[in-house]
Amino acid sequence: MKICHYYFMTNTAQVSNDVDVGRTLRDLRKGLGITLQALAAGIGRSVGFVSQIERGLSRPTVEDITLIAGYLKVPSAALFGRLEAAGQADEGPVTRAGQRLCLRYERGVTDHLVSPRLSDGLCLLETTLAPGADTGEGPVTDSQQQGGYLLQGRIVLTVNGTEWTLEPGDAFQLGARQGCRLFNPGAEAARLLWILTH
């Protein structure tokens, strides 16, 4: 499954466009024949934690999603689910601002899928980090080549223990399996456009 993972926050985004991560996770896990217990043990979390995500009672962090996707051997963006079945109007190569799917994480991070589909080898996401938000304690590692372009605010990018502070207009590029951590130290939301290949 080829998926992209990028975030785009708009004022017109609808709550109805929120992705049901729990249902998608449960369907993926069951489809792969993996038990709840095996997944929990594989990511070092409790069965209750994974169960709460699957039932929609808890939101995972970006780090949790990366661990889960890694254990299931699927791209992180696979948890955006079956986009074509999500009631999105098919407008070919165009995605309308109010039709973007949204994935909300713990720790103040939100992803909006900018790409119209996840099956063409390229994915665009707009990620919004609330003031003080971060992607988790450890680095987020995905299997794709990825790059980011800061649209608004300020973020601290950490790669292999080295930190860079990015301002609007700054960009970065990471190789496959190269992990990073993002943190918003500012008083305003930071918006970042991600470009991923898969």
DRENGU-129323 format. One line per 2 residues: number of its first residue (from 1); their letters; for each residue y, x, z of C-alpha. Coordinates in Angstrom, 1 decimal, always signed. Each point is the difference from the previous one (the first is absolute). Last residue first. Layout:
% DRENGU-129323
NUM = a = Y X Z; ... $
//
This chain:
% DRENGU-129323
198 = ht = +5.8 +6.6 -1.4; +3.7 +0.9 -0.3 $
196 = li = +2.6 -0.8 +2.5; +3.8 -0.4 -0.1 $
194 = wl = +1.7 -0.9 +3.2; +3.5 -1.3 +0.3 $
192 = lr = +1.5 +0.5 +3.5; +2.3 -2.2 +2.0 $
190 = aa = +1.3 +1.0 +3.4; +1.3 -2.6 +2.4 $
188 = ea = +3.1 +0.9 +2.0; +0.5 +1.8 +3.3 $
186 = gp = -1.7 +3.2 -1.2; -3.0 +2.0 +1.0 $
184 = nf = -2.3 -1.6 -2.5; -3.3 +1.8 +0.1 $
182 = lr = -2.5 +0.7 -2.8; -3.2 +2.0 +0.3 $
180 = cg = -1.8 +1.8 -2.8; -3.4 +0.9 -1.2 $
178 = qr = -1.1 +1.8 -3.1; -3.2 -1.6 -1.3 $
176 = ag = +1.3 +0.2 -3.6; +3.3 +1.9 -0.3 $
174 = lq = +3.3 -1.1 +1.4; +3.4 -0.5 -1.6 $
172 = fa = +3.4 -0.4 +1.7; +3.3 -1.6 -0.7 $
170 = dg = +3.6 +0.0 +1.2; +2.4 -2.6 -1.4 $
168 = pe = +0.8 -1.5 +3.4; -0.5 +2.7 +2.8 $
166 = lt = -3.2 +1.8 +0.9; -0.6 +2.1 +3.1 $
164 = we = -2.8 +2.5 -0.6; -2.6 +0.9 +2.6 $
162 = tg = -2.8 +2.6 -0.2; -3.2 -0.7 +2.0 $
160 = nv = -2.3 -0.3 -3.1; +2.4 -2.6 -1.6 $
158 = tl = +2.6 -1.8 +2.2; +2.6 -2.2 -1.7 $
156 = vi = +3.0 -1.0 +2.2; +1.7 -3.0 -1.4 $
154 = rg = +3.6 -1.1 -0.6; +1.5 -3.3 -1.2 $
152 = ql = -0.3 -1.4 -3.6; -1.7 +0.7 -3.3 $
150 = ly = -2.2 +3.0 +0.9; -2.3 +0.9 -2.9 $
148 = gg = -3.7 +0.7 +0.7; -2.9 +1.6 -1.7 $
146 = qq = -3.7 -0.4 -0.1; -3.1 +1.5 -1.6 $
144 = qs = -2.9 -2.2 +1.2; -2.7 +0.5 +2.7 $
142 = dt = +2.2 -1.1 +2.9; +0.8 +1.8 +3.2 $
140 = vp = +2.3 -1.3 +2.7; +0.8 +2.8 +2.4 $
138 = ge = -0.4 -0.7 +3.7; +1.9 -1.9 +2.6 $
136 = gt = +0.8 -3.0 -2.1; +2.1 -1.1 -3.1 $
134 = da = +3.2 +0.0 +2.0; +2.7 -2.4 +1.1 $
132 = gp = +3.0 +1.0 +2.0; +2.4 -2.2 -2.0 $
130 = al = -2.2 -2.2 -2.3; -2.0 +1.7 -2.7 $
128 = tt = +0.0 -1.8 -3.4; -2.5 +1.1 -2.6 $
126 = el = +0.4 -0.9 -3.6; -3.2 +0.3 -2.0 $
124 = lc = -0.7 +1.0 -3.5; -3.6 +0.6 -1.3 $
122 = lg = -1.3 +1.8 -3.0; -3.6 +0.1 -1.4 $
120 = ds = +0.2 -3.4 -1.7; -2.0 -2.2 +2.3 $
118 = lr = +2.4 -0.8 +2.8; +2.1 -2.6 -1.6 $
116 = ps = +3.7 -1.1 -0.3; +1.1 +3.2 +1.8 $
114 = vl = +2.7 -0.4 +2.7; -2.4 -0.7 +2.8 $
112 = hd = +2.0 -0.4 +3.2; -0.9 +2.2 +3.0 $
110 = tv = +1.3 -0.6 +3.5; +0.2 +2.6 +2.9 $
108 = gr = +1.2 -0.9 +3.5; -2.7 +1.6 +2.2 $
106 = ey = -2.6 -2.6 -0.9; -0.5 -0.7 -3.7 $
104 = rl = +1.3 -2.7 -2.4; -1.5 -0.2 -3.5 $
102 = cl = +2.1 -2.0 -2.5; -0.7 -1.2 -3.5 $
100 = rq = +2.9 -0.2 -2.3; +0.8 -3.3 -1.5 $
98 = ga = +3.6 -0.4 +1.0; +1.1 +3.2 -1.8 $
96 = rt = -1.8 -0.9 -3.2; -2.7 +2.4 -1.3 $
94 = vp = +0.0 +0.6 -3.7; -2.7 +1.7 -2.2 $
92 = ge = -1.7 -3.3 -0.9; +1.8 -2.9 +1.7 $
90 = da = -3.1 -1.3 +1.8; +1.2 -2.3 +2.7 $
88 = qg = -1.4 +1.1 +3.4; -2.3 -2.5 +1.7 $
86 = aa = -2.0 +2.6 +1.9; -3.0 +0.0 -2.3 $
84 = el = +1.6 +2.7 -2.3; +0.8 +2.1 +3.0 $
82 = rg = -3.6 +0.2 +1.4; +0.6 +2.0 +3.1 $
80 = fl = +3.0 +2.0 +1.1; -2.6 +1.8 +2.1 $
78 = aa = -1.1 +1.9 -3.1; +3.4 +1.8 +0.2 $
76 = sp = -1.5 +2.4 +2.5; -2.4 +1.2 -2.7 $
74 = vk = -3.7 -0.7 +0.7; -2.7 +2.2 +1.7 $
72 = ly = -0.5 -2.6 +2.8; +0.5 +2.7 +2.6 $
70 = ga = +3.1 +1.2 -1.9; +1.4 -3.5 -0.4 $
68 = il = -0.4 -0.6 +3.8; +1.6 +3.3 +0.9 $
66 = ti = +2.9 -0.6 -2.4; +0.5 -3.5 +1.2 $
64 = de = +0.0 +1.2 +3.6; +2.6 +2.7 -0.8 $
62 = vt = +2.2 -2.6 -1.6; -0.3 -2.0 +3.2 $
60 = pr = -2.2 -3.0 +0.4; +1.3 -3.5 +0.7 $
58 = sl = -1.8 -2.1 +2.6; -1.2 -3.6 +0.3 $
56 = gr = -0.7 -0.4 -3.7; -3.8 -0.5 +0.5 $
54 = ei = -0.9 +3.2 -1.8; +2.6 +1.9 +2.0 $
52 = qs = -1.2 -1.4 +3.3; -3.6 +0.9 -0.9 $
50 = vf = +1.0 +3.6 -0.7; +1.6 +0.3 +3.4 $
48 = gv = -2.9 -1.8 +1.8; -2.5 +2.3 -1.6 $
46 = sr = +1.9 +2.9 +1.6; +1.5 +2.8 -2.0 $
44 = gi = -1.3 +3.5 -1.1; +0.2 -0.7 -3.7 $
42 = ga = -3.8 +0.2 -0.6; -0.8 -1.7 +3.3 $
40 = al = +2.1 -3.0 -0.9; -1.4 -0.1 -3.5 $
38 = aq = -3.6 +0.3 +1.2; +0.5 -2.8 +2.7 $
36 = lt = +1.6 -2.4 -2.6; -3.1 +0.6 -2.2 $
34 = ig = +0.2 +1.5 -3.4; -1.8 -1.6 -2.9 $
32 = lg = +2.6 +1.0 -2.6; +0.9 -3.6 -0.7 $
30 = kr = +0.1 -0.7 +3.7; +2.7 +2.8 +0.5 $
28 = ld = +2.0 -1.0 -3.0; +0.0 -3.7 +0.9 $
26 = rl = +0.9 +0.7 +3.6; +2.8 +2.3 -1.1 $
24 = tr = +1.4 -2.5 -2.4; -0.2 -2.7 +2.6 $
22 = gv = +1.8 +2.1 +2.5; +2.6 +1.4 -2.4 $
20 = dv = +1.1 -3.5 -0.9; +2.9 +1.1 -2.2 $
18 = dn = +3.4 -1.5 +0.7; +1.4 -1.8 -3.1 $
16 = sv = +0.3 -3.3 +1.9; +2.6 +1.8 +2.2 $
14 = qa = +2.2 +0.0 -3.1; +1.9 +3.0 -1.2 $
12 = tn = +3.5 -1.0 -1.1; +1.9 +2.4 +2.2 $
10 = tm = -2.0 +2.8 -1.5; -2.1 +2.8 +1.4 $
8 = fy = -2.1 +2.1 -2.4; -3.0 +2.0 +1.2 $
6 = yh = -2.5 +2.1 -1.9; -3.9 +0.4 +0.1 $
4 = ci = -1.8 -0.1 -3.2; -3.5 -1.2 -0.7 $
2 = km = -2.9 +1.0 -2.2; -3.4 -1.5 +1.0 $
//
